[in-house]
């Protein structure tokens, strides 16, 4: 699922596992062809939609704050 936010492209993928769905996100600056940030979130969610919604909020916060995502939300 692609999203655009403040000159960034956010790609969110969800993965199914036995205990729910986990999201992975990639954030690219629109003018830079290389991946700017990748984050796999290990926290399971009951649905794909909830996992994707959480990942989008994490990505937006990271872009707004302009700093690395705290490890308590997941791991790189």
Secondary structure, DSSP 8 states (H G I E B T S, - for coil): -EEEETTEEEEEEEEEETTEEEEEEEEEETT--S--EEEE----BSSHHHHHHHHHHHHHHHHHHTS---GGG-B-
